[in-house]
Amino acid sequence: DVKVTQSSRYLVKRTGEKVFLECVQDMDHENMFWYRQDPGLGLRLIYFSYDVKMKEKGDIPEGYSVSREKKERFSLILESASTNQTSMYLCASSSSPTTSGSLYNEQFFGPGTRLTVL
Amino acid sequence: LAKTTQPISMDSYEGQEVNITCSHNNIATNDYITWYQQFPSQGPRFIIQGYKTKVTNEVASLFIPADRKSSTLSLPRVSLSDTAVYYCLVGRPDTGRRALTFGSGTRLQVQP
């Protein structure tokens, strides 16, 4: 089974702190994603990556950056945390259909990190 | 962009069939339709995917009419454990961000 793990289930930080959220997948997936989820807003894409050292902005990248130095690991960085970044953060991974024959958009999600910024 | 529209919420009773419809009027020729399920405090889970006509697996069926401007997720004989949020997505990853919009989903509440 595909396993996507996130470094913390719950995290409390203070305004202005630099925050690192780590995500690791064990299925050699090419694609990795970071979302945030807020009540009534569904999942919103922050950043995604189709390859090592490659990143693309999603719908709400402001205030965030990412790093993908290794294929299995995708990090989300909050350079200076603010209270409006209090949210549930979800990481996902998927393989590329052209290489694996898998379905399009079949993303595997981690359990999420609930971040509170005080 | 292939925006999707779903009902915000639906209610049902155990044992009933539930149909959730998603509208996607601007679907492109190469787009696929994918449905996810999310339980509280968990990440979404892939349910089913289709391109046209009907797809069925052990969990659900997906009906897509010829014009592909809508799709219907059908859950047979729901149980309390089917209470979740269901998301409809349209697109393909290789078309960039366009493929990755989840929207607000449909909150299904199954009553005993």
Boltz contact constraints between the chains, C-beta under 6 A:
constraints:
  - contact:
      token1: [A, 42]
      token2: [B, 102]
      max_distance: 6.0
  - contact:
      token1: [A, 42]
      token2: [B, 103]
      max_distance: 6.0
  - contact:
      token1: [A, 42]
      token2: [B, 104]
      max_distance: 6.0
  - contact:
      token1: [A, 42]
      token2: [B, 105]
      max_distance: 6.0
  - contact:
      token1: [A, 43]
      token2: [B, 102]
      max_distance: 6.0
  - contact:
      token1: [A, 45]
      token2: [B, 100]
      max_distance: 6.0
  - contact:
      token1: [A, 90]
      token2: [B, 43]
      max_distance: 6.0
  - contact:
      token1: [A, 103]
      token2: [B, 49]
      max_distance: 6.0
  - contact:
      token1: [A, 104]
      token2: [B, 32]
      max_distance: 6.0
  - contact:
      token1: [A, 104]
      token2: [B, 92]
      max_distance: 6.0
  - contact:
      token1: [A, 105]
      token2: [B, 34]
      max_distance: 6.0
  - contact:
      token1: [A, 105]
      token2: [B, 89]
      max_distance: 6.0
  - contact:
      token1: [A, 105]
      token2: [B, 99]
      max_distance: 6.0
  - contact:
      token1: [A, 106]
      token2: [B, 46]
      max_distance: 6.0
  - contact:
      token1: [A, 109]
      token2: [B, 43]
      max_distance: 6.0
  - contact:
      token1: [A, 109]
      token2: [B, 44]
      max_distance: 6.0
  - contact:
      token1: [A, 110]
      token2: [B, 43]
      max_distance: 6.0
  - contact:
      token1: [A, 112]
      token2: [B, 43]
      max_distance: 6.0
